Amino acid sequence: MRGMRRINACCAAAPHRHALSATVIWLALVTLASTALAQGDAHHELVVTLDPADATIEARDTITFAADPPTPERAYIFWLRSGLRPVTRDPHVILTRLNGPGGAVAAARFKLQLPAGQRQVTLDYRGSMKLSAARNDNIHDATPPSVSTEGIFLAGDSAWYPSFDDTLVTFELEIDLPLGWQAISQGVSGVLPSRSGRVRTRWSEAKPQQQIYLVAGRFHAYSRQTGSYTAQVFLRTADENLAQDYLGATVKYIDLYSRLLGRYPYAKFALVENSWQSGYGMPSFTLLGSRIIRLPFILYSSYPHEIVHNWWGNSVYVAPGWNWSEGLTAYLADHLIQEQRGEGAVYRRDVLQKYADFVSQSQDFPLSSFVGGHGDLEQAVGYGKTLMFFHMLRLKIGDRAFVDALRRLYENKRYQRAGYTDVQQAFSQASNLDLRAEFSQWIQRSGAPQLQVRDVMVERGNGGFDLRGKLVQAQSGPAYRLSVPFVVYFEGQSAPVRRIITIDQKSKAFRLISPKRPEMLQVDPEFDVFRRLDRKEIPASLGQLYGAERVLMVLPTAAPVPVREKYRALVTQWRSDAEIEWRWDDTLADLPTDRAVFLLGWRNLFLAQVTQALAGQDVSLAATDGVRIGQRWVPRASEAVVIATRQVGNPNHALVWLACDNPQAFAGLARKLSHYGKYSYLAFDGDAPRNVLKGQWPILHSPLSIVLAEPGDSVTVSPRALPPRAALSAILN
């Protein structure tokens, strides 16, 4: 949705607790709105009455345009939800309906013709906002507009007010609701006197916005005032401890990113609890589901991501074309937090692993085509590749120039749309480098490089050692221009030698002469280059099953009848874009090797093939009792287990085994498994079920990690842990 960001993974009565009276606040808002009109394309003065019980809206919108219409007939074109039937009392204004329902919701298009010299019009409309279809309670599904006793959610894309294409707006919004309800929108608020047993709230935003949001419900409000903004939390049930956790996190992260990027652009940031499991980020607030906000990791992952969106996407808006804000936000939030913990390389490997799992060459697309989307394919390319592009850009120009470029972009394009060229110019100016070829290579071209090392040898001579080989780009199509990190470990030397090899052709020879004997060569060991990983560089994972183009699901005939029926329901409801076939195990002589295979059940006839594929890993299966994974025993009687490996006959295809004897746990497993795609093994207990074990197999034989030996030598060496790179935020120290 335009202007609204969703978590991969994004207010009410007297929320600011100002000492000023409501009258003084309102006078200040009117002054701000009048000065902001020159910045936006249109200014809305909305007075809205909402009835949650009947799902109805009644509104008056006085619209003031900043410029004359572009058409000779002085016509403005807008969308409004079907059934709301706008009218104008101005006899000099001509209002014409152009067509029937269309767009993202059931909306109609209207033409508004004003007399010469007139730029203001008032429209009245009323009607039903009832949903035309049942809402799907799933974070991955689009959420339609909602007006009900559970709560209210209206975005500009739902056409609840006259919406003009590609128009930036400022607004004043007065909302009339039943007593006990509170309304939230962008900007700052003032509380108006209640009347007729109803409550009224006023919101005003003087900074140009892409759309106007209106959220309402019965909330418990909490706030914390800082120097330049107010941190707020709105919960559907009172919870002081949870509120204080989020208020503290809000202040912590806004302080960090204000110092890193520039002053926070709005007067508040609010966490608003939603009745369904949404994950939305809007300018100055985020709307998160009731279960989501109580997950312990959200405070340190998705929540800061939604805060950072107030710099990228919700104040510097994305121009049509490449949606750069999602990947940049992920890099500055999700990646940076892991980098601060010394886990940046692990995070980047997970990003590249998702690309390898979910993006085939036939499905790939250039970043210039990425508008948005929350499927695995869109996230792997649009989020992951963009994130890696900014990481490579940072390594190329250095941390200080990188941060300077971000600050320039924010300062120059705040409350405006920024596109490909704007981002490129900011980085070129900050680095004094011509980055046109760099941007073009990664944004205009689909696909990814594939790296191989060939013909590696070590020769002794002249009192030293000569290490030689070739770095090869093995992908089809032309070469990329890459800066590839090399790490070489030497005998008797604790610290490795680091080198960068620049390659702009399909093959390039490298050479390193040293007085000490080289023991191991590693290419891109910290996953600094966006590329398609070799399968041996990443652990087998559940994601390889979700990303497969074809899947055979094999059910256990010998399972007890209630469990067997649950397995059959699981496979028939499996959420995947793959071509799926399922069979009972006693109908197969062998497993195919031309597709991914999903085995189900403790008593599956092909379980021995899982044992064979796991050779070398610290795991043992005793199907009558359970599974040992490392030092952890997973008992069959009380826990479900999921193990991912690769087929012995074709390691390019996944072999995944799931076993569960608890019929009540299947519904939860079906819902939860897609969130654990990067893991090699999982265990769950209970009916919910609850995750009690997760992990990844160690990498045993990466083709880009090469043990070096002279002919006849036997060398055994393990790479030492490289010291983690300083986090980008260290520049603030």
VEXMI-410546 format. One line per 5 residues: number of its first residue (from 0); for each residue x, y, z of C-alpha. Coordinates in nm, 3 decimals, always signed. Layout:
BEGIN
NUM) X,Y,Z | ... .
***
This chain:
BEGIN
0) +0.000,+0.000,+0.000 | +0.123,+0.347,-0.082 | +0.278,+0.509,+0.226 | +0.201,+0.219,+0.458 | +0.468,-0.030,+0.555 .
5) +0.400,-0.382,+0.677 | +0.618,-0.588,+0.912 | +0.912,-1.013,+0.732 | +0.830,-0.982,+1.093 | +0.606,-0.099,+1.039 .
10) -0.340,+0.893,+1.929 | -0.627,+0.940,+2.165 | -0.768,+1.160,+2.431 | -0.495,+1.399,+2.546 | -0.214,+1.173,+2.422 .
15) +0.054,+1.442,+2.437 | -0.038,+1.556,+2.787 | +0.044,+1.919,+2.700 | -0.018,+2.179,+2.969 | -0.180,+2.398,+2.701 .
20) -0.555,+2.411,+2.672 | -0.734,+2.251,+2.378 | -0.817,+2.599,+2.244 | -0.453,+2.708,+2.240 | -0.351,+2.380,+2.078 .
25) -0.613,+2.423,+1.806 | -0.502,+2.778,+1.727 | -0.147,+2.652,+1.688 | -0.261,+2.374,+1.456 | -0.452,+2.615,+1.233 .
30) -0.139,+2.831,+1.201 | +0.073,+2.529,+1.109 | -0.179,+2.410,+0.852 | -0.200,+2.744,+0.678 | +0.178,+2.763,+0.634 .
35) +0.199,+2.401,+0.519 | -0.038,+2.438,+0.227 | +0.237,+2.570,+0.004 | +0.435,+2.250,+0.066 | +0.156,+1.999,-0.009 .
40) -0.059,+1.963,-0.319 | -0.390,+1.974,-0.130 | -0.513,+2.049,+0.219 | -0.810,+1.859,+0.369 | -1.028,+1.990,+0.652 .
45) -1.222,+1.679,+0.747 | -1.506,+1.651,+0.998 | -1.593,+1.282,+1.037 | -1.857,+1.100,+1.241 | -1.816,+0.724,+1.272 .
50) -2.064,+0.470,+1.407 | -1.880,+0.142,+1.475 | -2.202,-0.050,+1.549 | -2.352,+0.026,+1.207 | -2.017,+0.058,+1.024 .
55) -2.120,+0.396,+0.885 | -1.936,+0.717,+0.814 | -2.062,+1.073,+0.771 | -1.809,+1.334,+0.660 | -1.754,+1.684,+0.534 .
60) -1.425,+1.756,+0.356 | -1.318,+2.109,+0.264 | -1.035,+2.073,+0.015 | -0.797,+2.355,-0.075 | -0.567,+2.297,-0.372 .
65) -0.223,+2.452,-0.394 | -0.234,+2.489,-0.772 | -0.479,+2.506,-1.058 | -0.578,+2.175,-1.215 | -0.355,+2.059,-1.502 .
70) -0.643,+2.008,-1.747 | -0.795,+2.278,-1.974 | -1.140,+2.202,-1.830 | -1.014,+2.281,-1.477 | -1.090,+1.932,-1.354 .
75) -0.948,+1.745,-1.054 | -0.994,+1.366,-1.049 | -1.044,+1.177,-0.723 | -1.145,+0.835,-0.587 | -1.403,+0.771,-0.318 .
80) -1.535,+0.444,-0.180 | -1.841,+0.322,-0.368 | -2.167,+0.395,-0.190 | -2.051,+0.715,-0.018 | -2.206,+0.941,-0.288 .
85) -2.035,+1.281,-0.253 | -2.229,+1.604,-0.308 | -2.134,+1.970,-0.313 | -2.350,+2.266,-0.216 | -2.154,+2.504,-0.441 .
90) -2.370,+2.566,-0.751 | -2.062,+2.673,-0.949 | -1.884,+2.339,-0.900 | -1.960,+2.048,-1.135 | -1.922,+1.700,-0.978 .
95) -1.941,+1.402,-1.216 | -1.904,+1.031,-1.151 | -1.677,+0.881,-1.416 | -1.695,+0.505,-1.365 | -1.792,+0.219,-1.141 .
100) -1.595,+0.031,-0.876 | -1.223,-0.018,-0.926 | -0.885,+0.011,-0.764 | -0.760,-0.173,-0.455 | -1.102,-0.143,-0.291 .
105) -1.452,-0.089,-0.429 | -1.411,+0.277,-0.523 | -1.554,+0.510,-0.783 | -1.376,+0.784,-0.978 | -1.511,+1.139,-0.987 .
110) -1.435,+1.455,-1.182 | -1.444,+1.785,-0.994 | -1.464,+2.103,-1.208 | -1.411,+2.440,-1.036 | -1.471,+2.789,-1.174 .
115) -1.168,+2.992,-1.282 | -0.980,+3.131,-0.985 | -1.141,+2.892,-0.734 | -0.922,+2.634,-0.557 | -1.144,+2.533,-0.267 .
120) -1.447,+2.307,-0.255 | -1.651,+2.137,+0.018 | -1.783,+1.784,-0.031 | -2.033,+1.603,+0.191 | -2.071,+1.226,+0.186 .
125) -2.205,+0.946,+0.400 | -2.265,+0.573,+0.377 | -2.165,+0.225,+0.482 | -1.809,+0.103,+0.534 | -1.905,-0.261,+0.586 .
130) -1.663,-0.514,+0.447 | -1.764,-0.690,+0.129 | -1.570,-1.002,+0.231 | -1.453,-1.157,+0.556 | -1.118,-1.040,+0.683 .
135) -0.841,-1.300,+0.683 | -0.664,-1.289,+1.019 | -0.315,-1.332,+0.881 | -0.022,-1.091,+0.880 | +0.070,-1.182,+0.522 .
140) -0.271,-1.094,+0.379 | -0.387,-0.750,+0.273 | -0.613,-0.586,+0.530 | -0.925,-0.413,+0.396 | -1.077,-0.099,+0.550 .
145) -1.265,-0.179,+0.868 | -1.529,+0.001,+1.072 | -1.674,-0.229,+1.338 | -1.718,-0.265,+1.711 | -1.375,-0.436,+1.721 .
150) -1.202,-0.124,+1.595 | -1.155,+0.112,+1.305 | -0.881,+0.107,+1.044 | -0.895,+0.341,+0.746 | -0.604,+0.418,+0.512 .
155) -0.601,+0.654,+0.216 | -0.588,+0.353,-0.014 | -0.930,+0.250,+0.113 | -1.072,+0.575,-0.033 | -1.253,+0.681,+0.284 .
160) -1.190,+1.046,+0.189 | -1.152,+1.203,-0.160 | -0.815,+1.073,-0.275 | -0.633,+1.242,-0.564 | -0.369,+1.030,-0.739 .
165) -0.005,+1.116,-0.658 | -0.109,+1.409,-0.439 | +0.074,+1.499,-0.121 | -0.166,+1.630,+0.141 | -0.178,+1.819,+0.467 .
170) -0.486,+1.794,+0.683 | -0.695,+1.884,+0.985 | -0.914,+1.595,+1.098 | -1.195,+1.610,+1.353 | -1.330,+1.266,+1.453 .
175) -1.659,+1.211,+1.637 | -1.689,+0.870,+1.809 | -1.889,+0.699,+2.087 | -1.774,+0.761,+2.443 | -1.485,+0.537,+2.544 .
180) -1.332,+0.538,+2.194 | -1.008,+0.706,+2.098 | -0.890,+0.805,+1.750 | -0.533,+0.809,+1.618 | -0.391,+0.964,+1.305 .
185) -0.072,+1.136,+1.195 | +0.046,+1.463,+1.345 | -0.049,+1.621,+1.676 | -0.382,+1.601,+1.855 | -0.615,+1.809,+2.056 .
190) -0.920,+1.700,+2.256 | -1.245,+1.884,+2.187 | -1.539,+1.911,+2.428 | -1.764,+1.606,+2.419 | -2.126,+1.644,+2.316 .
195) -2.437,+1.428,+2.294 | -2.263,+1.143,+2.473 | -1.982,+1.126,+2.220 | -1.612,+1.209,+2.221 | -1.435,+1.430,+1.968 .
200) -1.065,+1.435,+1.883 | -0.878,+1.659,+1.644 | -0.559,+1.567,+1.459 | -0.352,+1.794,+1.239 | -0.048,+1.727,+1.021 .
205) +0.127,+2.021,+0.856 | +0.394,+1.812,+0.686 | +0.298,+1.680,+0.340 | +0.174,+1.321,+0.359 | +0.100,+1.057,+0.099 .
210) -0.232,+0.967,+0.260 | -0.441,+1.014,+0.572 | -0.488,+0.733,+0.824 | -0.761,+0.697,+1.083 | -0.742,+0.428,+1.350 .
215) -0.976,+0.406,+1.647 | -1.066,+0.175,+1.931 | -1.106,+0.147,+2.305 | -0.752,+0.201,+2.425 | -0.552,+0.245,+2.743 .
220) -0.310,+0.529,+2.669 | +0.046,+0.570,+2.798 | +0.297,+0.839,+2.706 | +0.644,+0.971,+2.777 | +0.740,+1.325,+2.680 .
225) +1.088,+1.391,+2.542 | +1.244,+1.714,+2.423 | +1.109,+1.717,+2.066 | +0.846,+1.442,+2.042 | +0.614,+1.226,+2.252 .
230) +0.645,+0.849,+2.280 | +0.302,+0.685,+2.307 | +0.150,+0.341,+2.353 | -0.217,+0.250,+2.302 | -0.321,-0.092,+2.431 .
235) -0.658,-0.265,+2.412 | -0.609,-0.401,+2.764 | -0.418,-0.225,+3.039 | -0.059,-0.346,+3.077 | +0.177,-0.102,+3.246 .
240) +0.486,-0.319,+3.212 | +0.436,-0.382,+2.840 | +0.367,-0.015,+2.780 | +0.682,+0.092,+2.962 | +0.889,-0.157,+2.763 .
245) +0.766,-0.004,+2.438 | +0.801,+0.354,+2.559 | +1.160,+0.283,+2.658 | +1.235,+0.117,+2.325 | +1.078,+0.409,+2.138 .
250) +1.301,+0.663,+2.312 | +1.609,+0.443,+2.272 | +1.571,+0.389,+1.899 | +1.453,+0.737,+1.806 | +1.756,+0.876,+1.990 .
255) +1.989,+0.640,+1.802 | +1.848,+0.713,+1.458 | +1.812,+1.085,+1.517 | +2.185,+1.098,+1.584 | +2.264,+0.872,+1.291 .
260) +2.030,+1.013,+1.025 | +1.887,+1.345,+1.139 | +1.620,+1.474,+1.371 | +1.307,+1.258,+1.401 | +1.055,+1.407,+1.156 .
265) +0.730,+1.398,+1.356 | +0.580,+1.516,+1.684 | +0.509,+1.167,+1.817 | +0.568,+0.799,+1.769 | +0.295,+0.566,+1.888 .
270) +0.259,+0.192,+1.918 | -0.108,+0.106,+1.861 | -0.238,-0.242,+1.941 | -0.462,-0.392,+1.677 | -0.735,-0.651,+1.727 .
275) -0.604,-0.864,+1.439 | -0.247,-0.965,+1.367 | -0.137,-0.678,+1.149 | +0.208,-0.529,+1.114 | +0.170,-0.182,+0.963 .
280) +0.396,+0.122,+0.979 | +0.256,+0.470,+0.912 | +0.404,+0.817,+0.957 | +0.443,+0.868,+1.333 | +0.279,+0.543,+1.448 .
285) +0.267,+0.168,+1.394 | -0.030,-0.068,+1.415 | +0.070,-0.411,+1.548 | -0.140,-0.714,+1.634 | -0.211,-0.810,+1.994 .
290) -0.012,-1.136,+1.970 | +0.272,-0.973,+1.780 | +0.348,-0.702,+2.035 | +0.384,-0.966,+2.307 | +0.646,-1.168,+2.121 .
295) +0.972,-1.097,+2.309 | +1.188,-1.046,+1.999 | +0.958,-0.785,+1.836 | +1.100,-0.508,+2.056 | +1.442,-0.567,+1.903 .
300) +1.351,-0.655,+1.544 | +1.026,-0.547,+1.382 | +0.961,-0.255,+1.617 | +1.281,-0.061,+1.540 | +1.223,-0.143,+1.173 .
305) +0.891,+0.046,+1.187 | +1.057,+0.336,+1.369 | +1.327,+0.367,+1.099 | +1.054,+0.378,+0.833 | +0.972,+0.724,+0.965 .
310) +1.292,+0.836,+0.794 | +1.268,+0.612,+0.485 | +0.928,+0.561,+0.329 | +0.720,+0.763,+0.574 | +0.892,+1.103,+0.548 .
315) +1.126,+1.058,+0.253 | +0.870,+0.900,+0.025 | +0.944,+0.651,-0.251 | +0.901,+0.780,-0.605 | +0.754,+0.545,-0.868 .
320) +1.007,+0.280,-0.966 | +1.256,+0.109,-0.741 | +1.129,+0.082,-0.383 | +1.463,+0.145,-0.213 | +1.318,+0.220,+0.132 .
325) +1.234,-0.137,+0.238 | +1.587,-0.269,+0.190 | +1.752,+0.043,+0.334 | +1.526,+0.029,+0.640 | +1.606,-0.340,+0.688 .
330) +1.978,-0.260,+0.662 | +1.961,+0.021,+0.918 | +1.730,-0.164,+1.158 | +1.733,-0.544,+1.140 | +2.091,-0.571,+1.010 .
335) +2.234,-0.295,+1.229 | +2.093,-0.446,+1.548 | +2.250,-0.782,+1.462 | +2.572,-0.607,+1.365 | +2.582,-0.440,+1.707 .
340) +2.570,-0.791,+1.856 | +2.856,-0.910,+1.637 | +2.618,-1.115,+1.418 | +2.621,-0.908,+1.099 | +2.782,-1.183,+0.889 .
345) +2.527,-1.438,+1.013 | +2.244,-1.204,+0.922 | +2.383,-1.149,+0.571 | +2.423,-1.522,+0.522 | +2.057,-1.567,+0.616 .
350) +1.962,-1.301,+0.359 | +2.160,-1.477,+0.087 | +2.024,-1.814,+0.197 | +1.668,-1.688,+0.150 | +1.758,-1.566,-0.199 .
355) +1.902,-1.909,-0.283 | +1.596,-2.086,-0.142 | +1.319,-1.880,-0.297 | +1.449,-1.716,-0.614 | +1.499,-1.925,-0.924 .
360) +1.656,-1.770,-1.233 | +1.320,-1.778,-1.410 | +1.150,-1.591,-1.124 | +1.417,-1.328,-1.061 | +1.353,-0.964,-1.143 .
365) +1.555,-0.640,-1.132 | +1.527,-0.410,-0.832 | +1.401,-0.138,-1.064 | +1.081,-0.345,-1.088 | +1.035,-0.384,-0.712 .
370) +0.737,-0.182,-0.591 | +0.660,-0.381,-0.278 | +0.527,-0.715,-0.163 | +0.553,-0.954,+0.126 | +0.585,-1.296,-0.034 .
375) +0.909,-1.488,+0.005 | +1.015,-1.411,-0.352 | +0.952,-1.037,-0.318 | +1.127,-1.021,+0.018 | +1.430,-1.217,-0.102 .
380) +1.482,-0.980,-0.395 | +1.322,-0.649,-0.297 | +1.435,-0.647,+0.064 | +1.738,-0.879,+0.061 | +1.911,-0.769,-0.258 .
385) +1.852,-0.401,-0.177 | +1.992,-0.454,+0.173 | +2.302,-0.619,+0.030 | +2.340,-0.343,-0.229 | +2.356,-0.080,+0.046 .
390) +2.600,-0.297,+0.239 | +2.833,-0.322,-0.061 | +2.796,+0.052,-0.118 | +2.897,+0.115,+0.243 | +3.208,-0.102,+0.209 .
395) +3.301,+0.074,-0.114 | +3.278,+0.435,+0.009 | +3.340,+0.390,+0.384 | +3.121,+0.440,+0.690 | +3.154,+0.818,+0.715 .
400) +3.067,+0.885,+0.353 | +2.783,+0.631,+0.377 | +2.627,+0.806,+0.677 | +2.684,+1.146,+0.516 | +2.495,+1.027,+0.208 .
405) +2.202,+0.912,+0.421 | +2.190,+1.246,+0.601 | +2.202,+1.433,+0.269 | +1.918,+1.227,+0.127 | +1.706,+1.281,+0.436 .
410) +1.775,+1.653,+0.456 | +1.714,+1.720,+0.087 | +1.409,+1.500,+0.027 | +1.217,+1.504,+0.356 | +0.838,+1.516,+0.292 .
415) +0.910,+1.468,-0.079 | +0.940,+1.170,-0.312 | +1.287,+1.032,-0.380 | +1.371,+0.794,-0.661 | +1.662,+0.606,-0.808 .
420) +1.844,+0.922,-0.926 | +1.802,+1.103,-0.594 | +1.953,+0.815,-0.399 | +2.240,+0.781,-0.645 | +2.319,+1.152,-0.635 .
425) +2.329,+1.158,-0.254 | +2.587,+0.878,-0.244 | +2.791,+1.017,-0.533 | +2.811,+1.361,-0.371 | +2.904,+1.221,-0.031 .
430) +3.178,+0.997,-0.172 | +3.300,+1.215,-0.463 | +3.266,+0.904,-0.681 | +3.076,+0.840,-1.001 | +2.846,+0.560,-0.889 .
435) +2.624,+0.539,-1.197 | +2.768,+0.206,-1.310 | +2.743,+0.068,-0.955 | +2.374,+0.157,-0.927 | +2.293,+0.039,-1.278 .
440) +2.460,-0.299,-1.225 | +2.266,-0.388,-0.913 | +1.934,-0.214,-0.974 | +1.871,-0.248,-1.348 | +1.996,-0.604,-1.385 .
445) +1.827,-0.917,-1.257 | +2.015,-1.217,-1.124 | +2.326,-1.251,-0.912 | +2.690,-1.349,-0.954 | +2.807,-1.698,-0.860 .
450) +3.163,-1.727,-0.732 | +3.398,-2.021,-0.766 | +3.768,-2.067,-0.693 | +3.962,-2.288,-0.931 | +4.316,-2.413,-0.992 .
455) +4.437,-2.325,-0.645 | +4.795,-2.432,-0.571 | +5.078,-2.355,-0.332 | +5.442,-2.380,-0.439 | +5.753,-2.343,-0.227 .
460) +6.041,-2.146,-0.369 | +6.295,-1.872,-0.306 | +6.256,-1.904,+0.070 | +5.881,-1.852,+0.064 | +5.544,-1.972,-0.063 .
465) +5.354,-1.883,-0.377 | +4.973,-1.908,-0.356 | +4.793,-1.891,-0.692 | +4.450,-1.958,-0.834 | +4.155,-1.820,-1.028 .
470) +3.844,-1.641,-0.910 | +3.560,-1.725,-1.147 | +3.214,-1.577,-1.201 | +3.021,-1.889,-1.297 | +2.676,-1.735,-1.359 .
475) +2.533,-1.722,-1.709 | +2.543,-1.381,-1.872 | +2.804,-1.105,-1.846 | +3.039,-1.051,-1.556 | +2.969,-0.817,-1.267 .
480) +3.220,-0.569,-1.131 | +3.286,-0.702,-0.781 | +3.509,-0.630,-0.485 | +3.557,-0.973,-0.334 | +3.716,-1.021,+0.012 .
485) +3.986,-1.289,+0.045 | +4.114,-1.419,+0.379 | +4.431,-1.632,+0.405 | +4.544,-1.811,+0.721 | +4.916,-1.879,+0.767 .
490) +5.105,-2.136,+0.973 | +5.211,-1.997,+1.309 | +5.019,-1.670,+1.260 | +4.706,-1.603,+1.461 | +4.567,-1.316,+1.253 .
495) +4.479,-1.388,+0.889 | +4.573,-1.166,+0.596 | +4.282,-0.988,+0.431 | +4.275,-0.880,+0.067 | +4.017,-0.737,-0.172 .
500) +4.021,-0.865,-0.530 | +3.841,-0.650,-0.785 | +3.706,-0.854,-1.072 | +3.511,-0.727,-1.373 | +3.547,-1.030,-1.597 .
505) +3.436,-1.393,-1.581 | +3.778,-1.514,-1.460 | +4.071,-1.346,-1.291 | +4.399,-1.493,-1.167 | +4.519,-1.409,-0.818 .
510) +4.855,-1.455,-0.650 | +4.996,-1.407,-0.302 | +5.363,-1.455,-0.210 | +5.450,-1.497,+0.156 | +5.743,-1.616,+0.367 .
515) +5.498,-1.819,+0.578 | +5.313,-2.127,+0.467 | +4.944,-2.060,+0.381 | +4.706,-2.311,+0.539 | +4.358,-2.199,+0.434 .
520) +4.198,-1.966,+0.182 | +3.847,-1.828,+0.231 | +3.658,-1.624,-0.025 | +3.394,-1.380,+0.100 | +3.378,-1.552,+0.441 .
525) +3.162,-1.276,+0.593 | +2.910,-1.274,+0.306 | +2.979,-0.915,+0.202 | +2.895,-0.970,-0.167 | +2.544,-1.020,-0.299 .
530) +2.563,-1.351,-0.484 | +2.390,-1.683,-0.536 | +2.541,-1.910,-0.274 | +2.660,-2.261,-0.343 | +2.439,-2.506,-0.153 .
535) +2.741,-2.627,+0.042 | +2.791,-2.276,+0.186 | +2.458,-2.279,+0.367 | +2.286,-2.528,+0.592 | +1.992,-2.733,+0.472 .
540) +1.677,-2.556,+0.585 | +1.300,-2.571,+0.588 | +1.304,-2.271,+0.353 | +1.440,-2.490,+0.073 | +1.114,-2.685,+0.089 .
545) +0.903,-2.369,+0.082 | +1.107,-2.234,-0.209 | +1.098,-2.553,-0.419 | +0.920,-2.549,-0.754 | +0.802,-2.912,-0.718 .
550) +0.735,-3.107,-0.398 | +0.638,-3.466,-0.328 | +0.474,-3.516,+0.012 | +0.490,-3.871,+0.145 | +0.240,-3.971,+0.416 .
555) +0.275,-4.263,+0.661 | +0.027,-4.542,+0.604 | +0.115,-4.702,+0.939 | +0.031,-4.393,+1.150 | -0.272,-4.413,+1.383 .
560) -0.590,-4.311,+1.201 | -0.644,-3.973,+1.383 | -0.283,-3.871,+1.318 | -0.292,-3.999,+0.961 | -0.595,-3.782,+0.887 .
565) -0.417,-3.479,+1.033 | -0.119,-3.543,+0.805 | -0.352,-3.559,+0.506 | -0.519,-3.232,+0.609 | -0.177,-3.071,+0.651 .
570) -0.057,-3.155,+0.301 | -0.385,-3.060,+0.134 | -0.373,-2.718,+0.303 | +0.000,-2.658,+0.257 | +0.067,-2.296,+0.163 .
575) +0.315,-2.289,-0.122 | +0.348,-2.179,-0.484 | +0.506,-2.515,-0.566 | +0.361,-2.790,-0.781 | +0.263,-3.036,-0.506 .
580) +0.187,-3.408,-0.524 | +0.119,-3.631,-0.224 | +0.135,-4.009,-0.191 | +0.109,-4.274,+0.080 | +0.449,-4.426,+0.153 .
585) +0.340,-4.784,+0.072 | +0.257,-4.681,-0.287 | +0.619,-4.582,-0.367 | +0.913,-4.808,-0.445 | +1.168,-4.525,-0.422 .
590) +1.180,-4.152,-0.362 | +1.231,-3.929,-0.666 | +1.543,-3.713,-0.694 | +1.404,-3.451,-0.934 | +1.207,-3.252,-0.675 .
595) +1.193,-3.167,-0.305 | +1.058,-3.443,-0.081 | +0.859,-3.391,+0.239 | +0.834,-3.704,+0.454 | +0.574,-3.714,+0.732 .
600) +0.542,-3.939,+1.032 | +0.750,-4.131,+1.285 | +0.664,-4.454,+1.102 | +0.732,-4.338,+0.747 | +0.878,-4.622,+0.538 .
605) +1.151,-4.392,+0.398 | +1.283,-4.262,+0.728 | +1.613,-4.445,+0.671 | +1.686,-4.204,+0.386 | +1.676,-3.914,+0.632 .
610) +1.932,-4.095,+0.849 | +2.154,-4.152,+0.545 | +2.132,-3.787,+0.436 | +2.227,-3.666,+0.785 | +2.563,-3.849,+0.782 .
615) +2.825,-3.626,+0.940 | +2.580,-3.426,+1.151 | +2.547,-3.477,+1.527 | +2.201,-3.634,+1.517 | +2.053,-3.981,+1.560 .
620) +1.700,-4.109,+1.499 | +1.524,-4.372,+1.705 | +1.180,-4.355,+1.553 | +1.018,-4.563,+1.826 | +1.135,-4.323,+2.099 .
625) +1.249,-3.990,+1.955 | +1.548,-3.803,+1.810 | +1.875,-3.680,+1.956 | +2.000,-3.352,+1.806 | +2.334,-3.259,+1.956 .
630) +2.285,-3.284,+2.331 | +1.907,-3.236,+2.310 | +1.668,-3.532,+2.320 | +1.334,-3.481,+2.142 | +1.090,-3.738,+2.284 .
635) +0.833,-3.879,+2.046 | +0.568,-3.899,+2.315 | +0.550,-3.525,+2.385 | +0.716,-3.326,+2.105 | +0.692,-3.270,+1.732 .
640) +1.013,-3.261,+1.531 | +1.110,-3.111,+1.195 | +1.444,-3.193,+1.031 | +1.570,-3.055,+0.699 | +1.853,-3.208,+0.501 .
645) +1.944,-3.266,+0.134 | +1.878,-3.568,-0.079 | +2.172,-3.805,-0.115 | +2.096,-3.860,-0.483 | +2.056,-3.489,-0.561 .
650) +2.178,-3.236,-0.300 | +2.012,-2.954,-0.494 | +1.676,-3.077,-0.365 | +1.556,-3.068,-0.005 | +1.456,-3.368,+0.203 .
655) +1.245,-3.261,+0.501 | +1.093,-3.480,+0.768 | +0.811,-3.380,+1.005 | +0.678,-3.611,+1.275 | +0.406,-3.545,+1.532 .
660) +0.182,-3.779,+1.729 | -0.037,-3.504,+1.880 | -0.344,-3.441,+1.657 | -0.414,-3.112,+1.837 | -0.076,-2.962,+1.736 .
665) -0.117,-2.983,+1.359 | -0.314,-2.662,+1.310 | -0.049,-2.463,+1.494 | +0.234,-2.634,+1.308 | +0.078,-2.550,+0.973 .
670) +0.047,-2.187,+1.075 | +0.392,-2.146,+1.232 | +0.635,-2.342,+1.018 | +0.668,-2.079,+0.746 | +0.820,-1.843,+1.005 .
675) +1.111,-2.082,+1.068 | +1.238,-2.111,+0.714 | +1.607,-2.055,+0.786 | +1.633,-2.340,+1.038 | +1.763,-2.694,+0.985 .
680) +1.583,-2.850,+1.281 | +1.293,-2.763,+1.508 | +1.102,-2.912,+1.799 | +0.763,-2.812,+1.938 | +0.562,-2.922,+2.239 .
685) +0.202,-2.881,+2.350 | -0.118,-2.823,+2.155 | -0.036,-2.463,+2.052 | +0.240,-2.580,+1.984 | +0.535,-2.398,+2.145 .
690) +0.879,-2.394,+1.985 | +1.135,-2.547,+2.223 | +1.431,-2.610,+1.991 | +1.565,-2.453,+1.672 | +1.901,-2.446,+1.502 .
695) +2.109,-2.483,+1.187 | +2.352,-2.754,+1.086 | +2.718,-2.647,+1.083 | +2.881,-2.596,+0.742 | +3.129,-2.880,+0.693 .
700) +3.262,-2.837,+0.339 | +3.222,-2.493,+0.183 | +3.369,-2.478,-0.171 | +3.493,-2.124,-0.095 | +3.689,-2.238,+0.211 .
705) +3.994,-2.427,+0.083 | +4.255,-2.610,+0.286 | +4.596,-2.546,+0.125 | +4.868,-2.807,+0.107 | +5.174,-2.888,-0.098 .
710) +5.170,-3.217,-0.290 | +5.192,-3.508,-0.047 | +5.112,-3.297,+0.260 | +4.824,-3.364,+0.493 | +4.700,-3.041,+0.646 .
715) +4.408,-3.008,+0.885 | +4.314,-2.655,+0.986 | +3.998,-2.486,+1.098 | +3.933,-2.118,+1.028 | +3.957,-1.894,+1.331 .
720) +3.665,-1.667,+1.407 | +3.718,-1.337,+1.231 | +3.672,-1.036,+1.459 | +3.335,-0.878,+1.375 | +3.336,-0.553,+1.183 .
725) +3.242,-0.245,+1.386 | +2.872,-0.165,+1.358 | +2.771,+0.134,+1.150 | +2.647,+0.306,+1.466 | +3.006,+0.309,+1.601 .
730) +3.057,+0.622,+1.393 | +2.857,+0.806,+1.662 | +3.107,+0.722,+1.936 .
***
